[in-house]
Amino acid sequence: MRKFPWEGVLLAVALGALALALLTHFALIAYYGGVTIQEENPVVLSSEIAMLVVILGFAIWQAIKILRR
């Protein structure tokens, strides 16, 4: 029995989330002419930064894993 490819699923979800975030960001720039992002809650800001670092680390890990094949 083959192992379910969790890494591939997570990579696809992370890539889709990044594409959606960038699409939203650029659509807001096109609509309003610019975007100012401001997060006043330091806990929320810290968790957002931490999740971005985790996603970036996962993407780098997957890229290295794919390149070694």
Summary of the structure (lengths in Angstrom):
residues: 69
radius of gyration: 15.9
end to end distance: 21.3
largest distance: 53.1
contacts: 121
relative contact order: 0.11
helix: 77%
strand: 0%
